[in-house]
Every structure is written in C-alpha cells, then in structure tokens.
Amino acid sequence: MASAAAALAGALLLASCGDSDGGSSDATTLRLWHYEAPNSAMGVAWAEAIKEFEATHPGVKVTFEDKGFEQIQKTAPMVLNSSDAPDLMEYNKGNATAGLLSKQGLLTDLSAEAAQRGWDKLLSAGVRTTSRYDTNGVMGSGKWYGVPNYAEYTMVYFNKDLFEKYGLAEPTTFDDLVAAMDTFTKKKITPLANAGAEYLAQQYLYQLALSRADRAWVDAYELYQGKTDFHDAAWTYAAETFADWVKKGYIAKSSTSTKAEEAGVSFLQGKAPILFSGSWWYGRFQDEARFDWGTTLWPGSNLTLGSGGNLWVVPKNAENKELAYDFIDITLSKKIQNLLGNKGGVPVAADPAAVTDPKAKELITHFATVSDRDGLAFYPDWPVPGFYDVLVSETQKLITGSDGPDGYLDSLQEAYDKGVPKR
C-alpha cells in the first residue's frame, strides 16, 4: 500500500488533463451524492475530504446531498439521464449496477484520468476489477467507469459479552458457530441478526454456497466464464442449510420484512449475538456499541463476499467533471486514507504505520488474509440486472416457508438465465 500511495502522490502533482466535456473551469459548485452514514468510516473520511477539497479549491463549494442506498439503486438511471445529475456520486459496483449504467451510456469514461492521475497503478488487481466494464457492461475489462477508494469484505460480528455469559468459545470453526447458535436458541435468543427485506438474507445464503465453492465457480457465476447450475452441490447446500436454520430458530421467520438497518441495530442493542455482514458496519460499531465485540472470517471457507468498495462515478451529464476528478484524488490521498483506516474502514492507499487503532488493524489484517488467498467473491446480486430484487423476494419465501429449496433454486436459475448477456 505504501508504494502504491507513493505513486499516487506523484500523480497528484500532475496537472489534471480532463476530457473534452469536463465542464467549466470557473465552476463554483461541486454537487456530490453519497449514502454513507455520518459516523461510518467512509462518512467520516468523505466529510474530511470535503473540507480538504474546499481548502484547496478557493471559491468552490461542495454541495453534499445524502441519498439512501435503495434510493440511488432504484432512481439512478432516471436521474442520470436528466439535467439533474450530480457531478460525482457513489454507486454500487458490479454488472447489474455500474455495469448496466455504463452500457446505457450514462457514465463518463474515466480511462484517461485513471492513467494520468495514477489510479490504475494505485489500485490492486482484485480491487480494480469493479472499475472497468466492457461494452456488455461486464466487469473486469474494458474502460474505467468508476473508482473505488476503499475495500470491503464480510465477516462474522459476535457479541463477546454474550458469548462469555453463556460459556461459549469464540467462533473460530464452523462447529463453534453452530454450537453457539444451538446454545442461544435453547436460551430463547435468536442468534443471527437478519434482514429479509434487503441484502443480509441473500448474503447469508451466498456465503453458505461459497463455503462449498472455488474460484472457478465464482468466475462462472459472476463473470460468465462457465455455466452456472443453481442445483449444483454448493447452491443446494446453501439453500437447504438456510432453510434448516430458519426451522431451528437460528434465523427468525419474522425477519422476512426486516431491513438491514434494523438488523444492525439489533446487534448494537445486544439483542442478536451474531451478525454476518460487511466491513461497512465496522466504524459504526466502534462508535456506538456499548459491549465488547469481536470479528472473525466465516469459518471453514476460503471465499467470502467482498470487493473493492462502492465506486465514485461521474455521470455523463455532470457539469463539473474536472472538480469531480480532483475530489476523487483527495479521497485517495494518504491523509484521507489513513483517517479511513483508523475509523474502521479498509483503505486502499493508507500508510500502514499510520493506522494505529487495534480494532482497525485487525480489520485490515483480516482483509489482507482474504486478499492474499484470492478470496474476494463479489456479491450474489451482481451478475444480472434486476437480480437483487429477485434474490430478496425469493429468499423471503424461503424464510416464510412458502417455497422450499428446490423451488427457490429453480426461480434463481430462471431469472439468472434470462439476464445473462449474449456473448
């Protein structure tokens, strides 16, 4: 990271090259959208980046608009195709989101800026996979349409105080995890925080599949480098195990209508002793949790959900693109990246010696473990447009019992096959 950051520092000394429609040089406003919580690592870091930007761009004001994840997910194509597009926005990465917008011509090609400013040298291969999209909107190759400025991955968060109260070992093996869930259910405690109405439930299920999968399986599913069979051993194990966990009470049937925020709050309030979710919660838990908590990678699996973080994208209709490029540079500077790391984020360009918080060091160490073993397996909703909504609705049926594992997998296969682009 240090050498990459040094390369970026050199790049920052270069004058911005821009593109032919880079916007007015006398612009006085940068319109910025993102959906990070104010006390999350990213929220804190981007707030500081705004201060840094305004200090280094006298006379320019950043107009920040806080947008929800779901709000941007559902309205981005319409907004970006209008005159109301911001200059810079955070957007979800993957074929079904940033890839789809790039295919629709709604995003600015950042390839020249990536080369001029050193972004292409700064980001590791695994992280920059989601920056580039081909003409079909498939990630991993083609032009640059987004820039991740942090990384992310999923992990098991657990309430150490509750584990200690019930004499449970920290879950370093899959058997430990199951034994803990058994104990909690016997004590009338639902062990897993879950959100059937949003992404959490489908991510539990995908992680179960990943524990029986390998890199070739992931590449077939996410990048179409092979055939995906939803009735293979990995998907079948995942669906059957998830349904069994609902029956055993590890996952509450009532969580079918729960949203991710509610699941996170149930962990913060000490009601749910275990939450499997992403590093995006880490900084908030550091800030708000009033009990001792720890994390571990999903035991018994070399693969886990994760990737480069959400992307900075510059809408095609943005008025002030040069300012947007400058802001991206600032979020990748050592000052902001070091802050991100110490606040519980996973930086891509920090000085390792500058990250001193013990929990933050643990977070970065776990990410290095996953990255070193090529364990980032992206997310289940990425492969095809509209698949997120399919996964939500079908996984809800699995929670309520209105459909079983076979029917669930049939539905996923049908939706996936319809969405895979002809190549």
FIMI-296762 format. One record per residue (C-alpha): residue in one letter; x, y, z. Coordinates in steps of 0.5 Angstrom, whole numbers, padded with zeros to 4 digits, always signed. Layout:
<recs>
AXYZ;...
</recs>
This chain:
<recs>
M+0000+0000+0000;A+0006+0005+0002;S+0009+0004-0005;A+0002+0005-0009;A+0001+0011-0005;A+0008+0014-0006;A+0006+0013-0014;L-0001+0017-0013;A+0003+0022-0009;G+0007+0023-0015;A+0001+0023-0020;L-0003+0028-0015;L+0003+0033-0017;L+0001+0033-0025;A-0004+0038-0028;S-0011+0035-0029;C-0012+0033-0036;G-0019+0032-0036;D-0024+0030-0042;S-0027+0034-0048;D-0033+0035-0044;G-0030+0037-0037;G-0034+0043-0035;S-0033+0050-0034;S-0026+0052-0031;D-0029+0057-0027;A-0034+0053-0023;T-0036+0055-0016;T-0040+0049-0014;L-0039+0041-0014;R-0045+0037-0013;L-0044+0031-0009;W-0048+0025-0007;H-0046+0019-0003;Y-0050+0014+0002;E-0045+0013+0008;A-0047+0014+0015;P-0044+0020+0018;N-0041+0016+0023;S-0038+0011+0019;A-0031+0010+0017;M-0033+0013+0010;G-0038+0018+0012;V-0032+0021+0017;A-0027+0021+0011;W-0031+0024+0006;A-0033+0029+0011;E-0026+0031+0012;A-0025+0030+0004;I-0030+0036+0003;K-0026+0040+0008;E-0020+0039+0004;F-0023+0040-0002;E-0026+0047-0001;A-0019+0049+0003;T-0015+0047-0004;H-0020+0050-0009;P-0022+0057-0006;G-0028+0060-0008;V-0031+0053-0010;K-0037+0050-0005;V-0039+0043-0004;T-0046+0042-0004;F-0047+0035-0001;E-0053+0031-0002;D-0055+0025+0003;K-0058+0019-0001;G-0060+0013+0001;F-0057+0006-0002;E-0064+0004-0004;Q-0066+0011-0007;I-0060+0011-0011;Q-0061+0004-0013;K-0068+0005-0016;T-0067+0012-0019;A-0060+0013-0021;P-0062+0011-0029;M-0067+0016-0029;V-0064+0022-0025;L-0057+0021-0029;N-0061+0021-0036;S-0063+0028-0034;S-0060+0035-0033;D-0061+0034-0025;A-0055+0029-0025;P-0050+0031-0020;D-0042+0032-0021;L-0040+0026-0017;M-0044+0020-0014;E-0043+0014-0010;Y-0046+0008-0014;N-0046+0000-0013;K-0041-0004-0017;G-0042-0010-0021;N-0045-0012-0027;A-0052-0010-0025;T-0051-0003-0023;A-0045+0001-0025;G-0044-0004-0031;L-0051-0003-0033;L-0051+0005-0033;S-0044+0004-0037;K-0047+0000-0042;Q-0053+0005-0042;G-0048+0011-0044;L-0050+0014-0037;L-0043+0015-0034;T-0036+0018-0036;D-0031+0014-0039;L-0025+0015-0034;S-0020+0011-0037;A-0015+0018-0039;E-0016+0020-0032;A-0014+0014-0029;A-0008+0013-0033;Q-0006+0021-0032;R-0007+0021-0024;G-0004+0014-0023;W-0011+0011-0020;D-0009+0005-0025;K-0003+0004-0021;L-0005+0005-0014;L-0011+0000-0014;S-0009-0007-0014;A-0012-0012-0019;G-0017-0015-0014;V-0020-0008-0012;R-0020-0005-0019;T-0024-0011-0022;T-0030-0007-0021;S-0027-0001-0024;R-0027-0003-0031;Y-0033-0005-0036;D-0034-0008-0043;T-0039-0006-0048;N-0044-0011-0045;G-0043-0008-0038;V-0039-0014-0035;M-0034-0012-0030;G-0026-0014-0030;S-0024-0011-0037;G-0026-0005-0042;K-0026+0002-0040;W-0026+0005-0033;Y-0032+0008-0031;G-0031+0008-0023;V-0026+0009-0018;P-0026+0005-0011;N-0023+0009-0005;Y-0024+0003+0000;A-0024-0004+0000;E-0030-0008+0004;Y-0031-0015+0006;T-0036-0019+0010;M-0034-0022+0017;V-0038-0025+0023;Y-0039-0020+0028;F-0040-0023+0035;N-0042-0020+0042;K-0036-0022+0046;D-0040-0021+0053;L-0046-0025+0051;F-0041-0031+0049;E-0038-0030+0055;K-0044-0030+0059;Y-0046-0037+0056;G-0039-0040+0057;L-0038-0040+0049;A-0032-0041+0045;E-0031-0035+0040;P-0033-0038+0033;T-0026-0040+0030;T-0029-0046+0027;F-0036-0048+0023;D-0037-0052+0029;D-0036-0047+0034;L-0041-0042+0030;V-0047-0048+0030;A-0045-0050+0037;A-0046-0042+0039;M-0053-0042+0035;D-0055-0048+0039;T-0054-0045+0046;F-0057-0039+0044;T-0064-0042+0041;K-0064-0046+0048;K-0064-0040+0052;K-0069-0037+0047;I-0065-0032+0044;T-0065-0032+0036;P-0057-0032+0035;L-0057-0029+0028;A-0059-0022+0026;N-0062-0022+0019;A-0066-0017+0014;G-0070-0021+0009;A-0073-0015+0006;E-0066-0012+0004;Y-0059-0015+0003;L-0057-0019+0009;A-0061-0025+0008;Q-0058-0027+0001;Q-0051-0026+0003;Y-0052-0031+0009;L-0054-0036+0003;Y-0049-0034-0001;Q-0043-0035+0004;L-0046-0042+0005;A-0045-0043-0002;L-0038-0040-0002;S-0036-0045+0003;R-0037-0051-0002;A-0034-0047-0008;D-0028-0045-0011;R-0025-0039-0015;A-0028-0042-0022;W-0035-0043-0019;V-0035-0035-0017;D-0032-0034-0024;A-0037-0038-0028;Y-0043-0034-0024;E-0040-0027-0023;L-0036-0027-0030;Y-0040-0032-0034;Q-0033-0036-0035;G-0037-0042-0035;K-0044-0045-0034;T-0048-0043-0027;D-0052-0049-0024;F-0056-0047-0018;H-0058-0054-0017;D-0050-0056-0016;A-0047-0058-0009;A-0046-0051-0007;W-0052-0048-0008;T-0056-0054-0006;Y-0052-0054+0001;A-0053-0047+0002;A-0061-0047+0000;E-0062-0053+0005;T-0058-0050+0010;F-0061-0044+0010;A-0068-0047+0011;D-0066-0051+0016;W-0063-0045+0020;V-0070-0042+0020;K-0073-0048+0022;K-0068-0049+0028;G-0069-0042+0030;Y-0063-0039+0028;I-0066-0034+0024;A-0073-0031+0026;K-0078-0032+0021;S-0081-0025+0023;S-0074-0022+0020;T-0077-0023+0013;S-0079-0016+0013;T-0073-0013+0017;K-0069-0008+0014;A-0061-0008+0014;E-0061-0002+0019;E-0066-0006+0024;A-0061-0012+0024;G-0055-0008+0025;V-0059-0004+0031;S-0061-0011+0034;F-0054-0013+0034;L-0052-0006+0037;Q-0057-0006+0042;G-0055-0013+0045;K-0061-0017+0042;A-0058-0021+0037;P-0051-0024+0039;I-0048-0025+0032;L-0049-0021+0025;F-0046-0023+0019;S-0045-0017+0015;G-0040-0012+0012;S-0034-0008+0014;W-0038-0002+0013;W-0041-0003+0019;Y-0034-0003+0023;G-0033+0004+0024;R-0041+0005+0027;F-0040-0001+0032;Q-0034+0002+0034;D-0037+0009+0035;E-0044+0006+0038;A-0043-0001+0041;R-0043-0001+0049;F-0041-0008+0050;D-0034-0012+0048;W-0035-0015+0041;G-0030-0018+0036;T-0030-0021+0029;T-0028-0027+0025;L-0028-0029+0018;W-0033-0034+0016;P-0030-0040+0019;G-0029-0046+0014;S-0029-0042+0008;N-0023-0039+0004;L-0028-0035+0000;T-0032-0029+0003;L-0037-0024+0000;G-0032-0017-0002;S-0029-0013-0007;G-0027-0006-0008;G-0031-0001-0005;N-0037+0003-0008;L-0035+0007-0014;W-0034+0014-0015;V-0038+0015-0021;V-0038+0021-0026;P-0045+0022-0029;K-0044+0023-0037;N-0049+0029-0036;A-0044+0032-0030;E-0043+0040-0031;N-0036+0040-0027;K-0032+0034-0028;E-0025+0037-0027;L-0028+0038-0020;A-0030+0031-0019;Y-0024+0028-0021;D-0020+0033-0016;F-0025+0030-0011;I-0023+0023-0012;D-0016+0025-0012;I-0017+0028-0005;T-0020+0021-0002;L-0015+0017-0005;S-0009+0022-0001;K-0005+0019+0005;K-0009+0024+0010;I-0016+0021+0008;Q-0014+0014+0007;N-0010+0014+0014;L-0016+0017+0017;L-0021+0012+0014;G-0017+0006+0016;N-0017+0009+0024;K-0024+0010+0023;G-0025+0003+0022;G-0025+0003+0014;V-0021-0002+0009;P-0016+0003+0006;V-0013+0002-0001;A-0008+0007+0000;A-0006+0008+0007;D+0001+0008+0010;P+0000+0002+0015;A+0004+0005+0020;A-0001+0011+0021;V-0006+0006+0022;T-0006+0005+0030;D-0013+0003+0033;P-0012-0004+0035;K-0019-0006+0032;A-0017-0002+0026;K-0011-0006+0025;E-0015-0013+0026;L-0020-0011+0020;I-0014-0009+0016;T-0010-0016+0017;H-0017-0020+0016;F-0017-0016+0009;A-0010-0018+0008;T-0012-0025+0009;V-0018-0026+0005;S-0014-0022-0001;D-0008-0026-0001;R-0012-0032-0002;D-0016-0029-0007;G-0022-0030-0003;L-0026-0024-0005;A-0032-0027-0009;F-0036-0021-0010;Y-0044-0021-0008;P-0050-0025-0010;D-0054-0020-0014;W-0048-0017-0018;P-0049-0022-0025;V-0055-0019-0028;P-0060-0013-0028;G-0065-0014-0023;F-0063-0020-0019;Y-0062-0016-0013;D-0070-0016-0013;V-0071-0023-0015;L-0066-0025-0009;V-0070-0021-0004;S-0077-0024-0006;E-0075-0031-0007;T-0070-0031+0000;Q-0076-0028+0003;K-0080-0034+0001;L-0075-0039+0004;I-0075-0035+0011;T-0083-0036+0011;G-0083-0043+0008;S-0088-0041+0002;D-0082-0044-0002;G-0077-0050-0001;P-0070-0050-0003;D-0072-0053-0010;G-0077-0048-0012;Y-0072-0043-0009;L-0066-0045-0014;D-0071-0046-0020;S-0073-0039-0019;L-0066-0036-0019;Q-0064-0040-0025;E-0070-0038-0029;A-0068-0030-0027;Y-0061-0031-0028;D-0061-0035-0035;K-0066-0029-0037;G-0061-0024-0035;V-0054-0027-0038;P-0052-0023-0044;K-0051-0026-0050;R-0043-0026-0052;
</recs>
